[in-house]
């Protein structure tokens, strides 16, 4: 599952550091301001982390923020990778080991 790949510490939430790694894996490394904005976009209950339901809502709506605009990490640009591609690369690496 995509969420577990990015929940590195198994806390059942993606914290700011893990969100940074997620953006880096997608090919768009967020600066601190962008990271703060991304967390605001994704953290609907304002507890400081992205839980599974918040992640699914973002992931299954085409990685868009909830207000319909595109901001921060939600707008990666042409050089970014799709999340599915990142996960596929991970699966290939596992199979090759």
Secondary structure, DSSP 8 states (H G I E B T S, - for coil): -HHHHH-TT-SSEE-HHHHHHHHHHTT----HHHHHHHHHHH-TT-SSSEEHHHHHHHHTTTS--TTS---GGG---TT---HHHHHHHHHHHHHH-
